[in-house]
Amino acid sequence: MAGSRVAHATLKGPSVVKEICIGIVLGLAAGGLWKMHHWNEQRKVRQFYDLLEKGEISVIAQEE
């Protein structure tokens, strides 16, 4: 036997660590976008109630 070789499993495809890192990055990006959307909606609601409190707008339709 002139040098027997042991068959090792070769890793083909993406690595687990790389997939975890990509998942974390995508999760943080999606979370950031969601928070920006939430803050924008909060700002709109706060602005609406401020205008309502000042009397600049009304939710009751004016009678003609």
PyRosetta script that sets phi, psi and omega in degrees:
from pyrosetta import init, pose_from_sequence

init()
pose = pose_from_sequence("MAGSRVAHATLKGPSVVKEICIGIVLGLAAGGLWKMHHWNEQRKVRQFYDLLEKGEISVIAQEE")
pose.set_psi(1, 115.4)
pose.set_omega(1, -172.0)
pose.set_phi(2, -87.9)
pose.set_psi(2, 38.1)
pose.set_omega(2, 179.9)
pose.set_phi(3, 106.7)
pose.set_psi(3, 85.3)
pose.set_omega(3, -177.8)
pose.set_phi(4, -75.9)
pose.set_psi(4, 139.6)
pose.set_omega(4, 179.9)
pose.set_phi(5, -105.3)
pose.set_psi(5, 139.8)
pose.set_omega(5, 176.9)
pose.set_phi(6, -94.6)
pose.set_psi(6, 129.7)
pose.set_omega(6, 179.9)
pose.set_phi(7, -76.7)
pose.set_psi(7, 114.8)
pose.set_omega(7, 178.4)
pose.set_phi(8, -99.1)
pose.set_psi(8, 146.3)
pose.set_omega(8, 176.6)
pose.set_phi(9, -73.9)
pose.set_psi(9, 125.3)
pose.set_omega(9, 178.1)
pose.set_phi(10, -95.2)
pose.set_psi(10, 135.7)
pose.set_omega(10, -179.5)
pose.set_phi(11, -84.5)
pose.set_psi(11, 115.5)
pose.set_omega(11, 176.5)
pose.set_phi(12, -117.4)
pose.set_psi(12, 136.5)
pose.set_omega(12, 179.4)
pose.set_phi(13, 105.5)
pose.set_psi(13, -177.1)
pose.set_omega(13, -175.4)
pose.set_phi(14, -68.3)
pose.set_psi(14, 148.7)
pose.set_omega(14, 179.7)
pose.set_phi(15, -84.4)
pose.set_psi(15, 156.6)
pose.set_omega(15, -177.7)
pose.set_phi(16, -66.3)
pose.set_psi(16, -42.3)
pose.set_omega(16, -179.1)
pose.set_phi(17, -63.1)
pose.set_psi(17, -41.9)
pose.set_omega(17, 179.3)
pose.set_phi(18, -63.8)
pose.set_psi(18, -41.8)
pose.set_omega(18, 178.5)
pose.set_phi(19, -64.7)
pose.set_psi(19, -39.9)
pose.set_omega(19, 178.5)
pose.set_phi(20, -64.1)
pose.set_psi(20, -44.0)
pose.set_omega(20, 179.1)
pose.set_phi(21, -63.0)
pose.set_psi(21, -42.6)
pose.set_omega(21, 178.6)
pose.set_phi(22, -63.9)
pose.set_psi(22, -41.3)
pose.set_omega(22, 178.2)
pose.set_phi(23, -62.6)
pose.set_psi(23, -41.9)
pose.set_omega(23, 178.6)
pose.set_phi(24, -64.2)
pose.set_psi(24, -45.2)
pose.set_omega(24, -179.2)
pose.set_phi(25, -62.7)
pose.set_psi(25, -45.6)
pose.set_omega(25, 179.4)
pose.set_phi(26, -64.5)
pose.set_psi(26, -38.8)
pose.set_omega(26, 178.2)
pose.set_phi(27, -64.2)
pose.set_psi(27, -42.9)
pose.set_omega(27, 178.2)
pose.set_phi(28, -66.2)
pose.set_psi(28, -38.8)
pose.set_omega(28, 178.9)
pose.set_phi(29, -65.4)
pose.set_psi(29, -45.0)
pose.set_omega(29, 178.9)
pose.set_phi(30, -65.3)
pose.set_psi(30, -39.8)
pose.set_omega(30, 177.6)
pose.set_phi(31, -63.8)
pose.set_psi(31, -39.9)
pose.set_omega(31, 177.5)
pose.set_phi(32, -63.8)
pose.set_psi(32, -42.5)
pose.set_omega(32, 177.5)
pose.set_phi(33, -64.3)
pose.set_psi(33, -40.9)
pose.set_omega(33, 179.1)
pose.set_phi(34, -63.8)
pose.set_psi(34, -42.2)
pose.set_omega(34, 179.5)
pose.set_phi(35, -65.1)
pose.set_psi(35, -40.1)
pose.set_omega(35, 177.7)
pose.set_phi(36, -62.4)
pose.set_psi(36, -41.5)
pose.set_omega(36, 177.2)
pose.set_phi(37, -62.8)
pose.set_psi(37, -44.0)
pose.set_omega(37, -179.2)
pose.set_phi(38, -63.6)
pose.set_psi(38, -44.2)
pose.set_omega(38, 179.3)
pose.set_phi(39, -62.9)
pose.set_psi(39, -38.4)
pose.set_omega(39, 179.6)
pose.set_phi(40, -64.9)
pose.set_psi(40, -43.5)
pose.set_omega(40, 178.3)
pose.set_phi(41, -65.5)
pose.set_psi(41, -39.1)
pose.set_omega(41, 177.7)
pose.set_phi(42, -62.1)
pose.set_psi(42, -41.1)
pose.set_omega(42, 179.0)
pose.set_phi(43, -63.1)
pose.set_psi(43, -42.2)
pose.set_omega(43, 179.0)
pose.set_phi(44, -62.9)
pose.set_psi(44, -44.0)
pose.set_omega(44, -179.4)
pose.set_phi(45, -65.8)
pose.set_psi(45, -43.7)
pose.set_omega(45, 179.4)
pose.set_phi(46, -62.1)
pose.set_psi(46, -42.2)
pose.set_omega(46, 179.2)
pose.set_phi(47, -64.1)
pose.set_psi(47, -41.6)
pose.set_omega(47, 179.1)
pose.set_phi(48, -60.5)
pose.set_psi(48, -48.5)
pose.set_omega(48, -178.2)
pose.set_phi(49, -68.8)
pose.set_psi(49, -31.2)
pose.set_omega(49, 174.9)
pose.set_phi(50, -64.8)
pose.set_psi(50, -45.0)
pose.set_omega(50, 178.0)
pose.set_phi(51, -65.0)
pose.set_psi(51, -38.1)
pose.set_omega(51, 179.0)
pose.set_phi(52, -65.0)
pose.set_psi(52, -40.5)
pose.set_omega(52, 179.9)
pose.set_phi(53, -68.0)
pose.set_psi(53, -36.5)
pose.set_omega(53, 179.3)
pose.set_phi(54, -73.7)
pose.set_psi(54, -15.5)
pose.set_omega(54, -178.9)
pose.set_phi(55, 86.4)
pose.set_psi(55, 10.4)
pose.set_omega(55, -179.6)
pose.set_phi(56, -75.7)
pose.set_psi(56, -25.9)
pose.set_omega(56, 177.0)
pose.set_phi(57, -130.7)
pose.set_psi(57, 164.5)
pose.set_omega(57, 179.3)
pose.set_phi(58, -140.8)
pose.set_psi(58, 150.4)
pose.set_omega(58, 177.6)
pose.set_phi(59, -98.2)
pose.set_psi(59, -2.7)
pose.set_omega(59, 179.3)
pose.set_phi(60, -96.8)
pose.set_psi(60, 130.2)
pose.set_omega(60, 180.0)
pose.set_phi(61, -69.7)
pose.set_psi(61, 136.5)
pose.set_omega(61, 179.8)
pose.set_phi(62, -73.9)
pose.set_psi(62, 137.4)
pose.set_omega(62, 177.3)
pose.set_phi(63, -83.9)
pose.set_psi(63, 142.2)
pose.set_omega(63, -178.3)
pose.set_phi(64, -95.6)
pose.dump_pdb("model.pdb")
